[in-house]
Amino acid sequence: MSTPARHRIVVGLSGGVDSAVSAWLLKRAGHEVVGIFMKNWEDDDDGEYCSSNADFVDAAAVADVIGIELEHVNFAAEYKDRVFAEFLREYRAGRTPNPDVLCNAEIKFKAFLDHAMRLGAEQIATGHYARVRQAPGGAFELLKGLDAAKDQSYFLHRLTQAQLARTLFPVGELKKTEVRRLAAEIGLPNAAKKDSTGICFIGERPFRAFLSRYLRHEPGPMLDEDGREVSRHVGLSFYTIGQRQGLGIGGLRHGGGEHAPWYVAAKDLRRNALVVVQGRTHPWLLAESLRAGDCSWVAGTAPPAGLYGVKTRYRQADAPGLLRPVRAGIALAFDRAHRQWAVAPGQSAVLYDGERCLGGGVIESARTARPDADAADLDDTVDATAPA
């Protein structure tokens, strides 16, 4: 990281080791560093599942060791209005949203960035595993983190030029093992703290039990590929495409025969039915194309039609996908060897050109071998007015 000039940089200290080492690296480089702990959730914050109080204690201990100021800022109202409300709307519509993507765009790099600027910051920094590079022409590029196993550019793909221009990712150049080693050498109190999992505001609590407090239960049939009822679901909102656990049905095929696990293949909103299939490689789980809308591009404009690396979920290898512009979004097609597994509407399809994250959109539909798959053929949706 090359930042020779001394800057006032506000670091989002989460209580985790990545943001802690980020703050230390910036302080060591000679910058004036201020830490901010963001509280994004207040409902039932009783400590059983939500760890914000313990995380703040860890962040304060880190700030003390590094020798920086720490401010506690409450963004719970903004989070509820901008992220959680959308989260619930998507689930009620039968989709599976990704609140971490929206949280980054609306809270960590908008509300937090605005607050940091009011404090006189020139830049902000977080502990994300990603990188920012300024191209020769002056535009900012979002790059994958050097640790491929920890790269978080997928969650950051909606960041804009203005946001990237003021953002640093100090650990993006490091492997996670190196971050842990540095934390131990520095004597940070959270050096061995495990990485957080789950949605940022929910914590480790049972997900279905949490959702049931906000979403209506509308039980209905679970149907196999032949339309036979094999079980009952508790409400379509509580399932996602590709889900295996929590279906409440065994591995025995209807009527006897081969044992194989069941997976959610589709949601039939009209009939309030959950479609399930057996076997992870069932054709109804493999998408040959998808459509996405609500697109956001790092460069400010969509990339031209062509072949790109695509992620339809976090922690998957880039798959070659053919991009075509369509009305109100994009369409992506995959060859037989790279059909995408369990594409879930509401999740993000993110495009890459090598190590550069270009941006992406929210998946609206996908075409599989399922007869009623709802993605239109690409030739029918290509926008004739868009450049080829």
C-alpha positions as MATLAB code, in Angstrom:
seq = 'MSTPARHRIVVGLSGGVDSAVSAWLLKRAGHEVVGIFMKNWEDDDDGEYCSSNADFVDAAAVADVIGIELEHVNFAAEYKDRVFAEFLREYRAGRTPNPDVLCNAEIKFKAFLDHAMRLGAEQIATGHYARVRQAPGGAFELLKGLDAAKDQSYFLHRLTQAQLARTLFPVGELKKTEVRRLAAEIGLPNAAKKDSTGICFIGERPFRAFLSRYLRHEPGPMLDEDGREVSRHVGLSFYTIGQRQGLGIGGLRHGGGEHAPWYVAAKDLRRNALVVVQGRTHPWLLAESLRAGDCSWVAGTAPPAGLYGVKTRYRQADAPGLLRPVRAGIALAFDRAHRQWAVAPGQSAVLYDGERCLGGGVIESARTARPDADAADLDDTVDATAPA';
ca = [
       0.000    0.000    0.000;
       1.568    3.269   -1.090;
       0.236    6.318    0.742;
       3.287    8.528    1.396;
       1.337   11.610    2.477;
      -0.109   11.839    5.979;
      -3.906   11.696    5.916;
      -6.731   11.720    8.422;
      -8.306    8.296    7.931;
     -11.378    6.957    9.703;
     -11.367    3.178   10.076;
     -14.453    1.089   10.658;
     -13.458   -1.042   13.659;
     -15.818   -4.003   13.912;
     -14.105   -5.781   16.770;
     -12.645   -8.318   14.349;
      -9.015   -8.953   13.525;
      -9.130   -7.687    9.913;
     -10.251   -4.154   10.727;
      -7.889   -4.095   13.716;
      -4.847   -4.900   11.581;
      -6.071   -2.387    8.968;
      -6.030    0.360   11.596;
      -2.583   -0.680   12.800;
      -1.138   -0.694    9.266;
      -2.425    2.829    8.647;
      -1.127    4.091   11.990;
       2.271    2.519   11.290;
       2.332    4.291    7.917;
       2.108    7.610    9.758;
      -1.529    8.523    9.211;
      -3.840   10.146   11.715;
      -6.230    7.282   12.404;
      -9.625    7.462   14.093;
     -11.734    4.382   14.746;
     -15.510    4.176   14.465;
     -17.579    1.291   15.756;
     -20.877    1.006   13.891;
     -23.947   -0.287   15.693;
     -26.433   -1.338   13.025;
     -29.002   -3.359   14.958;
     -30.935   -2.594   18.147;
     -33.951   -4.900   18.152;
     -33.592   -7.649   20.785;
     -29.928   -6.758   21.274;
     -29.779   -8.850   24.428;
     -26.411  -10.454   23.860;
     -27.694  -13.996   23.302;
     -27.193  -13.861   19.543;
     -26.261  -10.290   18.669;
     -22.635   -9.703   19.649;
     -22.483   -5.919   19.219;
     -21.728   -5.217   22.871;
     -18.901   -7.763   22.998;
     -17.617   -6.542   19.628;
     -17.495   -2.968   20.908;
     -15.458   -4.085   23.913;
     -13.023   -5.807   21.521;
     -12.854   -2.725   19.287;
     -12.159   -0.492   22.290;
      -9.379   -2.825   23.461;
      -7.843   -2.744   19.968;
      -8.012    1.056   19.822;
      -6.271    1.234   23.193;
      -3.410   -1.029   22.076;
      -2.945    0.804   18.773;
      -3.294    4.201   20.421;
      -6.182    5.710   18.468;
      -9.498    7.315   19.371;
     -12.681    5.260   19.042;
     -16.178    6.628   18.495;
     -19.359    4.590   18.881;
     -21.906    5.534   16.175;
     -25.457    4.235   15.951;
     -26.690    3.616   12.395;
     -29.584    1.362   13.460;
     -32.257    3.691   12.077;
     -30.522    3.979    8.706;
     -29.994    0.234    8.616;
     -33.629   -0.522    9.322;
     -34.859    1.920    6.668;
     -32.317    1.233    3.919;
     -31.360   -2.425    4.397;
     -33.714   -4.378    6.625;
     -36.918   -3.067    5.030;
     -35.640   -4.123    1.597;
     -34.490   -7.438    3.054;
     -38.033   -8.208    4.209;
     -39.612   -6.995    0.948;
     -37.444   -9.392   -1.029;
     -38.243  -12.362    1.195;
     -41.978  -11.616    1.006;
     -41.666  -11.630   -2.785;
     -40.186  -15.133   -2.701;
     -36.615  -14.066   -3.399;
     -33.409  -14.524   -1.374;
     -31.772  -11.134   -0.814;
     -28.144  -10.501    0.046;
     -28.202   -7.913    2.853;
     -24.404   -7.758    3.055;
     -24.253   -6.277   -0.462;
     -26.895   -3.683    0.405;
     -25.300   -2.953    3.787;
     -21.997   -2.124    2.119;
     -23.627    0.173   -0.430;
     -26.019    1.928    1.968;
     -24.335    1.872    5.384;
     -20.610    1.147    5.378;
     -19.828    3.201    2.282;
     -22.617    5.760    2.484;
     -23.829    6.554    6.014;
     -20.425    5.705    7.494;
     -18.546    7.542    4.746;
     -20.722   10.638    5.188;
     -20.121   10.583    8.943;
     -16.386   10.195    8.455;
     -16.300   13.174    6.098;
     -18.070   15.265    8.739;
     -15.242   14.329   11.104;
     -12.762   15.786    8.652;
     -11.561   12.488    7.208;
      -9.868   12.447    3.840;
     -10.396    8.699    3.433;
     -12.060    5.760    5.128;
     -10.763    2.226    5.544;
     -12.315   -1.145    6.328;
     -11.047   -4.674    6.843;
     -12.437   -6.049    3.594;
     -10.285   -8.350    1.475;
     -10.330   -6.312   -1.727;
      -8.148   -3.677   -3.388;
      -8.598   -0.288   -5.043;
      -6.420    0.834   -7.925;
      -6.439    4.086   -9.869;
      -6.072    3.462  -13.587;
      -3.848    5.673  -15.782;
      -6.899    7.570  -17.006;
      -7.867    8.472  -13.446;
     -10.769    6.040  -12.952;
     -10.800    3.832   -9.870;
     -10.932    0.062  -10.179;
     -12.147   -2.486   -7.649;
      -9.845   -5.505   -7.552;
     -10.088   -8.883   -5.897;
      -8.217   -9.376   -2.632;
      -4.927  -11.217   -3.057;
      -6.150  -13.996   -0.750;
      -8.483  -15.821   -3.126;
     -10.069  -17.737   -0.253;
     -11.059  -14.482    1.485;
     -11.767  -12.151   -1.457;
     -14.826   -9.996   -0.690;
     -15.139   -7.986   -3.899;
     -18.432   -9.808   -4.571;
     -20.005   -7.951   -1.638;
     -18.508   -4.624   -2.737;
     -19.532   -4.648   -6.397;
     -22.066   -1.815   -5.983;
     -19.457    0.734   -4.875;
     -19.207    3.831   -7.040;
     -16.287    5.876   -8.306;
     -16.915    8.501   -5.614;
     -16.897    5.866   -2.883;
     -13.818    4.051   -4.160;
     -11.927    7.336   -4.471;
     -12.112    7.730   -0.684;
     -11.708    4.101    0.353;
      -8.730    2.017    1.461;
      -8.608   -1.749    2.013;
      -5.286   -2.216    3.857;
      -5.493   -6.013    4.280;
      -6.494   -6.573    0.667;
      -2.834   -7.045   -0.205;
      -2.359   -9.707    2.491;
      -3.230  -13.340    3.102;
      -5.429  -14.054    6.092;
      -2.614  -16.052    7.679;
      -0.384  -12.973    7.484;
      -3.096  -10.831    9.090;
      -3.364  -13.305   11.964;
       0.420  -13.369   12.352;
       0.640   -9.576   12.454;
      -2.153   -9.360   15.000;
      -0.347  -11.796   17.276;
       2.984   -9.987   16.911;
       1.363   -6.620   17.678;
      -0.327   -8.119   20.712;
      -3.860   -7.301   19.622;
      -6.386   -8.750   22.082;
      -8.539  -10.174   19.277;
      -5.702  -11.852   17.356;
      -7.290  -15.294   17.705;
     -10.933  -14.173   17.451;
     -12.845  -16.323   14.986;
     -14.281  -14.767   11.848;
     -17.901  -13.692   12.071;
     -20.439  -15.729   10.124;
     -24.024  -15.188    9.145;
     -25.831  -11.979    8.318;
     -24.326   -8.945   10.003;
     -27.364   -7.987   12.101;
     -28.698  -11.467   12.844;
     -25.540  -13.059   14.195;
     -25.558  -16.769   14.997;
     -29.260  -17.055   15.858;
     -31.526  -19.641   14.146;
     -32.390  -17.952   10.868;
     -35.892  -19.372   10.351;
     -36.926  -18.490   13.901;
     -35.719  -14.931   13.344;
     -37.537  -14.518   10.027;
     -40.759  -15.951   11.452;
     -41.078  -12.870   13.661;
     -41.389  -10.643   10.583;
     -42.883  -12.853    7.847;
     -46.232  -14.613    7.639;
     -46.424  -18.394    7.720;
     -48.286  -19.784    4.692;
     -47.725  -23.561    4.668;
     -48.085  -25.431    1.415;
     -47.036  -28.546   -0.498;
     -43.525  -29.693   -1.376;
     -43.777  -31.169   -4.865;
     -41.270  -33.434   -6.623;
     -40.453  -33.216  -10.313;
     -43.549  -35.250  -11.182;
     -45.830  -32.930   -9.223;
     -46.367  -35.392   -6.372;
     -46.553  -34.035   -2.851;
     -43.659  -35.432   -0.799;
     -43.997  -33.187    2.252;
     -45.234  -29.776    3.443;
     -43.328  -26.496    3.717;
     -43.845  -23.869    6.430;
     -43.818  -20.862    4.082;
     -41.966  -20.128    0.835;
     -40.100  -17.199    2.375;
     -38.177  -19.554    4.652;
     -36.432  -21.463    1.840;
     -33.882  -20.674   -0.829;
     -32.927  -22.317   -4.118;
     -30.370  -25.055   -3.515;
     -31.286  -25.492    0.150;
     -30.749  -29.018    1.474;
     -31.027  -28.720    5.244;
     -34.309  -28.184    7.058;
     -36.621  -29.697    4.442;
     -37.894  -32.413    6.761;
     -37.893  -35.152    4.120;
     -35.624  -38.159    3.985;
     -33.434  -39.342    1.145;
     -35.662  -42.145   -0.117;
     -37.127  -41.488   -3.561;
     -40.925  -41.346   -3.720;
     -42.184  -44.904   -4.143;
     -38.860  -46.465   -3.174;
     -35.584  -46.712   -5.031;
     -32.381  -44.701   -4.883;
     -31.370  -42.758   -1.764;
     -30.340  -39.176   -2.517;
     -30.670  -35.862   -0.658;
     -33.436  -33.444   -1.564;
     -32.809  -29.861   -2.708;
     -35.061  -26.878   -3.303;
     -35.270  -26.316   -7.066;
     -37.977  -23.643   -7.384;
     -40.761  -21.698   -5.700;
     -44.176  -21.719   -7.317;
     -45.727  -18.545   -5.912;
     -49.022  -19.011   -7.734;
     -49.644  -22.391   -6.102;
     -47.670  -21.629   -2.936;
     -45.663  -24.769   -3.680;
     -42.013  -25.583   -3.083;
     -40.467  -27.694   -5.852;
     -37.842  -30.169   -4.625;
     -35.592  -32.597   -6.497;
     -33.146  -35.329   -5.530;
     -29.424  -35.126   -6.216;
     -27.135  -32.114   -6.288;
     -26.602  -32.419  -10.051;
     -30.272  -32.635  -10.958;
     -30.825  -30.679  -14.220;
     -33.431  -28.448  -12.574;
     -30.673  -27.060  -10.325;
     -28.350  -26.133  -13.212;
     -28.968  -22.784  -14.927;
     -27.945  -22.238  -18.523;
     -28.846  -18.540  -18.447;
     -30.103  -15.813  -16.151;
     -31.400  -12.289  -16.182;
     -30.455   -9.577  -13.682;
     -31.691   -6.056  -13.053;
     -30.976   -3.146  -10.722;
     -27.443   -3.175  -12.090;
     -24.559   -1.149  -10.695;
     -21.229   -0.742  -12.486;
     -17.957    0.302  -10.880;
     -16.963    2.354  -13.927;
     -20.357    4.062  -14.032;
     -21.360    2.417  -17.308;
     -22.098   -1.180  -18.279;
     -19.321   -3.226  -19.890;
     -19.796   -4.135  -23.557;
     -21.305   -7.441  -24.600;
     -18.836  -10.293  -24.423;
     -17.388  -13.069  -22.299;
     -16.643  -12.344  -18.621;
     -15.985  -14.158  -15.396;
     -19.219  -14.430  -13.402;
     -20.078  -15.245   -9.797;
     -23.700  -15.999   -8.985;
     -22.873  -16.567   -5.305;
     -20.011  -15.807   -2.931;
     -17.098  -18.258   -2.614;
     -17.464  -19.779   -6.049;
     -14.906  -19.774   -8.825;
     -15.500  -17.354  -11.695;
     -17.454  -19.058  -14.458;
     -17.299  -17.882  -18.098;
     -20.569  -16.153  -18.925;
     -21.651  -14.447  -22.137;
     -23.055  -10.989  -21.396;
     -25.779   -9.427  -23.507;
     -27.586   -6.157  -22.732;
     -31.345   -6.555  -22.338;
     -34.160   -4.233  -21.488;
     -33.735   -2.975  -17.918;
     -30.741   -5.132  -17.125;
     -28.415   -7.838  -18.381;
     -28.615  -11.437  -19.552;
     -25.877  -13.998  -18.995;
     -25.533  -17.345  -20.758;
     -23.327  -20.255  -19.699;
     -22.051  -23.203  -21.709;
     -22.892  -26.768  -20.686;
     -19.655  -27.226  -18.747;
     -20.258  -24.096  -16.670;
     -23.992  -24.112  -15.972;
     -24.591  -22.354  -12.666;
     -25.790  -24.348   -9.681;
     -28.860  -23.246   -7.712;
     -29.161  -19.695   -9.046;
     -31.359  -17.852   -6.562;
     -33.405  -14.762   -7.527;
     -32.502  -11.921   -5.170;
     -28.820  -12.834   -5.046;
     -26.217  -10.961   -7.090;
     -24.625  -11.856  -10.416;
     -21.209  -10.160  -10.364;
     -18.933   -9.750  -13.385;
     -15.140   -9.851  -13.505;
     -12.467   -9.090  -16.048;
      -9.587  -11.025  -14.565;
      -8.898   -9.491  -11.158;
     -11.143   -6.462  -11.826;
     -14.650   -6.504  -10.400;
     -16.848   -4.697  -12.922;
     -20.111   -4.646  -10.990;
     -23.291   -6.607  -11.452;
     -26.999   -6.846  -10.809;
     -29.704   -8.569   -8.795;
     -30.755  -11.912  -10.250;
     -34.380  -11.859  -11.385;
     -34.788  -15.264  -13.031;
     -32.863  -18.241  -14.378;
     -33.474  -20.814  -17.093;
     -32.907  -24.470  -16.251;
     -34.250  -27.717  -17.693;
     -37.377  -27.274  -15.545;
     -40.355  -26.906  -17.926;
     -41.704  -23.794  -16.216;
     -38.340  -22.087  -15.667;
     -39.062  -18.390  -15.976;
     -36.030  -16.882  -17.690;
     -36.755  -15.798  -21.254;
     -34.469  -16.869  -24.072;
     -31.633  -14.427  -24.595;
     -32.544  -13.846  -28.222;
     -35.991  -12.689  -27.135;
     -34.718  -10.166  -24.605;
     -31.698   -8.562  -26.205;
     -32.167   -4.831  -26.491;
     -31.842   -4.017  -30.167;
     -30.860   -0.444  -29.322;
     -27.877   -1.508  -27.195;
     -24.403   -1.792  -28.733;
     -23.287   -5.315  -29.567;
];
